[in-house]
Amino acid sequence: DTEVGLWTDDLTQALHSTNDASLLKRDPANGAWTFKTNSELDLLQHVEHVVAMSDANNAALASDSSTDTSAAKTVLGAIDAYCTGKQWMFHVGCEKGKEIGTFLRECVGTFSSDADRKGGRFTVLDVGTYCGYSALLLASTIKEFAPNLDFQVISTEINPKHIGVAKRMIRLGKMEEHITIVQTGSVETALSEHAGPCSVVDFVFFDHAKDSYLRDLQTLEKCRIKTGSYVCADNVIISETLSTYREYVEGLADQLIVKTGIVFGNLEYTANLKDGLEFTVYLQDPK
């Protein structure tokens, strides 16, 4: 129990207030690109412990507020603390999470001010659930920013073990009302089943198999992505595979179909591995 506290309280607060990478406390042997058997289950146990002990969670249990996101923030903070204090994992993390939150809020604002879309359901596609971090980040950001917005986060994952962990994380974060996890490698299957045929996707987050980003984007462009859709792609700097994705969206920008750009930063939970997010906004329907 004392070991859990080591990377839970002061470290999490410092990371979220300063993003100071020097606060990384884990053993270097557990750094980037190291993977440990059953680390997802170990992480879940850590998060369950933190949530059980959290004052914020206790407050959420007693609250009737439909806008409360404290439980989700507790889960996200516990995951961040585990990954900086014990074992690196490939959740998007708090540094990139802040940038994604800003981009998502811009998308929600645009949606809410569009007379043709205002009042409809805001649909988010999260491609690559893993342990549920990104789905929780996206859902809690929307709920806090636009508490009256009708929205859904559809999250896809192919690994059933990860889905089990993610569902538990989402329940701990009290976002199960807004998040649906679908076991599939097909973005079209997930959307057809849970959003309807040819329904528009307002926000897309790609953080799955890197050689699938471009294929999945082009699939969505057939009828899902329209003017006003926002797309965020993770790992576009550190992954050489994503050079073709970047070239494609830059080509769309040359045609004035989108505006796109990269926000540079570090790979999640590292101090010196450069990475970035590609933020793309569709200015007109794909051709």
C-alpha positions in Angstrom: 0.0 0.0 0.0 2.8 2.4 0.8 4.3 1.7 -2.6 1.1 2.6 -4.4 1.0 6.0 -2.6 4.5 6.7 -3.7 3.4 7.4 -7.3 -0.2 8.3 -6.7 -0.5 11.6 -4.8 2.3 14.2 -4.9 3.6 12.8 -8.2 0.3 12.9 -10.0 -0.5 16.4 -8.7 2.9 17.7 -9.9 2.7 16.0 -13.3 -0.7 17.6 -14.0 0.3 21.0 -12.8 3.8 21.3 -14.4 4.3 18.5 -16.9 7.8 18.3 -15.5 9.3 15.2 -17.1 12.0 15.1 -14.4 9.4 13.8 -12.0 9.6 10.4 -13.7 10.2 8.0 -10.8 10.1 4.5 -12.4 13.0 2.2 -12.8 14.7 2.9 -16.2 14.3 -0.8 -16.9 10.6 -0.2 -17.1 10.8 2.7 -19.5 9.5 3.3 -23.0 8.9 0.3 -25.2 9.2 -2.2 -22.3 6.3 -4.4 -21.9 5.5 -6.6 -18.9 3.2 -9.6 -18.8 -0.1 -8.7 -17.1 0.8 -5.1 -16.7 -2.7 -4.1 -17.7 -4.2 -6.1 -14.8 -1.6 -4.8 -12.4 -2.5 -1.3 -13.6 -6.2 -2.0 -13.0 -5.5 -3.2 -9.4 -3.6 0.0 -8.8 -6.4 2.2 -10.2 -9.1 0.3 -8.1 -7.0 1.0 -5.0 -6.6 4.7 -5.8 -10.3 5.1 -6.6 -11.3 3.3 -3.4 -9.1 5.7 -1.3 -10.0 8.8 -3.3 -11.8 11.7 -1.6 -12.9 12.8 -5.1 -14.5 9.4 -5.8 -16.3 9.6 -2.4 -17.6 13.0 -3.3 -18.8 11.7 -6.7 -20.7 8.9 -5.1 -22.6 11.4 -2.9 -23.2 13.9 -5.7 -26.3 14.1 -7.9 -24.6 16.3 -10.4 -24.8 15.0 -14.0 -21.8 17.0 -14.9 -19.4 15.6 -12.3 -16.2 14.2 -13.9 -14.1 13.8 -10.7 -14.2 10.0 -10.9 -12.9 10.0 -14.4 -10.2 12.4 -13.5 -9.2 10.2 -10.6 -8.9 7.2 -12.9 -6.8 9.2 -15.5 -4.6 10.6 -12.8 -4.0 7.1 -11.3 -3.1 5.7 -14.7 -0.6 8.6 -15.3 0.9 8.1 -11.9 1.4 4.3 -12.5 3.0 4.9 -15.9 5.4 7.5 -14.6 6.1 5.8 -11.3 6.2 2.1 -12.1 5.8 0.9 -15.7 5.7 2.7 -19.0 2.5 1.9 -21.1 1.1 3.4 -24.3 -1.8 5.4 -23.0 -1.9 8.8 -24.6 -1.1 10.4 -21.3 -1.7 13.8 -19.6 0.7 15.9 -21.8 -0.9 15.0 -25.1 -4.3 14.7 -23.3 -4.3 18.5 -22.7 -3.7 19.2 -26.4 -6.4 16.7 -27.4 -8.8 18.3 -24.9 -8.3 21.7 -26.5 -8.8 20.4 -30.0 -12.0 18.5 -28.9 -13.5 21.5 -27.2 -13.0 23.5 -30.4 -14.8 20.7 -32.3 -17.7 20.7 -29.8 -17.9 24.5 -30.0 -18.1 24.4 -33.8 -20.7 21.6 -33.7 -22.9 23.5 -31.2 -22.8 26.7 -33.3 -23.7 24.9 -36.5 -27.4 25.4 -37.1 -27.6 22.3 -39.3 -26.0 20.0 -36.6 -27.0 21.8 -33.4 -29.4 19.6 -31.3 -28.2 16.4 -32.9 -26.0 13.7 -31.2 -22.3 14.4 -31.2 -20.4 11.3 -32.2 -16.8 10.5 -31.3 -14.9 7.5 -32.7 -12.0 6.4 -30.5 -10.0 3.8 -32.6 -7.8 1.8 -30.2 -9.4 1.5 -26.7 -6.5 -0.3 -25.0 -7.3 0.2 -21.3 -9.9 2.9 -21.8 -7.7 6.0 -21.1 -8.5 7.9 -24.4 -12.2 7.0 -24.2 -12.4 8.4 -20.6 -10.4 11.4 -21.6 -12.7 12.2 -24.5 -16.0 11.6 -22.7 -15.0 13.5 -19.5 -13.7 16.5 -21.6 -17.1 16.7 -23.4 -19.2 16.2 -20.3 -17.3 18.9 -18.4 -17.2 21.4 -21.3 -20.8 20.9 -22.6 -22.8 19.2 -19.9 -26.1 19.4 -21.8 -24.7 17.9 -25.1 -26.1 14.6 -26.2 -23.0 12.6 -27.2 -21.5 9.2 -27.5 -18.0 7.8 -27.7 -17.7 4.6 -29.7 -14.4 2.9 -29.0 -12.9 0.0 -31.0 -10.5 -2.7 -29.7 -9.5 -6.1 -31.0 -8.0 -7.6 -27.9 -10.7 -9.1 -25.5 -8.4 -9.0 -22.5 -7.9 -5.2 -23.0 -11.6 -4.8 -23.4 -12.2 -6.4 -20.0 -9.8 -4.0 -18.3 -11.2 -1.0 -20.2 -14.8 -1.7 -19.3 -13.8 -1.8 -15.6 -11.8 1.5 -16.0 -14.8 3.2 -17.6 -17.1 2.0 -14.8 -14.7 3.3 -12.2 -14.6 6.6 -14.1 -18.5 6.6 -14.2 -18.6 7.2 -17.9 -20.3 4.0 -19.0 -23.4 5.9 -20.0 -21.5 7.7 -22.7 -18.9 5.1 -23.9 -19.5 1.9 -25.9 -16.6 -0.4 -26.6 -16.9 -2.6 -29.7 -14.6 -5.6 -30.3 -13.8 -5.1 -33.9 -11.0 -4.1 -36.2 -13.5 -2.4 -38.5 -14.4 1.2 -38.0 -17.4 0.8 -40.3 -18.8 -2.2 -38.5 -18.6 -0.3 -35.1 -20.3 2.7 -36.5 -23.0 0.8 -38.4 -23.9 -1.1 -35.3 -23.9 1.8 -32.9 -24.4 5.0 -34.8 -26.4 4.0 -37.8 -25.7 3.7 -41.6 -23.7 6.6 -43.0 -24.1 8.7 -39.8 -21.6 11.5 -39.5 -18.6 11.2 -37.2 -17.8 14.5 -35.6 -14.5 13.7 -33.9 -12.1 10.8 -34.6 -9.1 9.8 -32.5 -6.6 7.3 -34.0 -4.3 5.5 -31.7 -4.2 1.9 -32.9 -2.2 -0.1 -35.4 -0.1 2.5 -37.3 -0.4 0.8 -40.7 -4.2 1.1 -40.3 -4.6 4.9 -39.8 -4.7 5.8 -43.5 -6.9 2.9 -44.5 -9.4 3.7 -41.7 -9.4 7.4 -42.5 -10.2 6.7 -46.2 -12.9 4.3 -45.1 -14.5 7.0 -43.0 -14.2 9.5 -45.8 -16.6 7.4 -47.9 -19.6 8.7 -46.0 -18.8 9.3 -42.3 -16.5 12.3 -42.4 -18.1 15.5 -43.6 -17.4 19.3 -43.4 -16.7 20.1 -39.8 -15.3 16.7 -38.8 -12.2 16.8 -36.7 -9.5 14.0 -36.8 -6.7 13.6 -34.3 -3.9 11.1 -35.0 -1.3 10.1 -32.3 2.3 9.1 -32.7 2.8 10.8 -36.1 6.4 11.8 -35.3 7.8 8.7 -33.6 6.3 6.3 -36.1 7.9 6.2 -39.5 4.9 4.1 -40.7 2.7 7.2 -40.4 4.7 9.2 -42.9 2.2 8.0 -45.6 -0.7 9.2 -43.4 0.9 12.6 -43.0 1.5 12.9 -46.7 -2.1 12.1 -47.4 -3.6 14.7 -45.1 -1.0 17.3 -46.3 -2.2 16.5 -49.8 -5.8 17.2 -48.7 -4.6 20.5 -47.3 -3.1 21.4 -50.6 -6.5 20.8 -52.2 -8.1 23.0 -49.4 -10.2 20.1 -48.3 -8.7 20.2 -44.8 -6.5 22.3 -42.6 -4.0 20.2 -40.7 -1.0 20.6 -38.5 1.2 18.9 -36.0 1.5 19.6 -32.3 4.9 18.5 -31.1 5.7 17.0 -27.7 7.2 13.9 -26.1 6.1 10.3 -26.3 3.8 9.6 -23.5 5.5 9.2 -20.1 8.9 10.0 -21.4 11.3 13.0 -21.1 13.2 12.9 -24.3 11.5 10.9 -27.0 9.9 13.3 -29.5 6.5 12.7 -30.8 3.4 14.6 -32.0 -0.3 14.7 -32.8 -1.7 15.5 -36.2 -4.8 17.7 -35.9 -7.0 17.8 -39.0 -10.2 19.7 -39.6 -12.3 19.1 -42.7 -13.2 22.4 -44.4 -15.4 20.6 -47.0 -16.6 17.1 -47.7 -14.0 14.6 -48.9 -14.0 14.1 -52.6 
